[in-house]
Amino acid sequence: MSEISAEQVAHLANLARIALTDEEIGHLTTELAQIMHAVEKVSEVATPDVPPTSHPIPMQNVYRDDVVGNTLTAEEALSGAPESDGSRFVVTAILGEEQ
């Protein structure tokens, strides 16, 4: 397993224009080493005879047919509104654009 050094982490942080403290570099060095180890483990079993997958369980389309059903009329939709103009909800402006 190839290890990542604190110097490499500091260099990558510099390339990314990220200011890191020595403590953060030490912490990230450990975390990146663990990530690299996990990737190496996956690479050991990811052989050409194993097909790539995006999900471990086969999935199917979960959409339903778009069927028109019973809908509210404008009057029914507006019946509980605190204020309406007969065909629309009336609300106060929120962006300072009083009309």
N, C-alpha and C positions, 0 to 999 in steps of 0.2 A: 504494500500500500504506500503510495506516495504521500508524504506529509506536506502540509502547508506551513510555512514559517511566518512568524510575526512580521518579518521584513516584507514578505510577499503581500500580506494583508495591508500593511502600511502603504506599499506601492500601489495596490489596487485602490485604496481609499484616496490616495493622491490623484490618481488618474480620474477618479469619479468626482474629484473636488469635494470630498467629504472630510471634514476635520474630525479626527478621532484622538481621544486621549490614549495613553499607554494602557490604561485599564480596559478601555473598550477594544483596543487592538488585541489584547490578551484574550478577552472574552470571545471576540469574533474568530480568533485563530482556533480556539477549541471548537466552537460551533461549526466552522467551515470544515474542520477535520472530520467531525462526525457526519456532516452531510456528504463529504467525499467518500467516506467509508460506506455509507448507505448506498450511494450510487454504484460503488464497486460491487457490493453484494447483489444488486439488481442486475448488473452487467454479467455476473457469473451465471445467472439463470436465463437471461435473455438471449437465447440461442436462435439461430435462423429457423429452427423447426417450431418455435413458439410464436404464434401470430400476435402482432401488436393489438392491444385493446385499449379502449378509452374507459371501459367500465367492466368490472369483473363479472357482472351478471348480464346476460343478453336482455336488452330493453326493446320495447316496442313503442310505437307512437301512442301517446296517451291523450291525444286530442279527440274531442267528440265532433260529430257532425254539427255544422252550424245550421240550426233549424229555428225558424221564426216561431216564437211562442207568444203567450199573452203578454202584452206590454201595457204600461200605464198611459192613459191619455194625458195631455198637457194639463188639463184641469185637475186630474188625480195627483199628478206629480207636484203641482203647485199648491195643493190643498193644505199642506202642513207648513208651508213657507211663511216666515214671519212677515215678509213683504214681497209682493210681485206686481207686475204691471199688466197682468192678464195672460201673457204668453211667455214671460221670462221671470227668473228670480231677480230680485233687486237686492244688491249688496253694496256696502260702502266701498269706496276706492281704497286700496291698500298701498298703492305706490305713489300717493301724493298727487295724482292726476285727477283732481276733482272735475266733474263735468257739469 
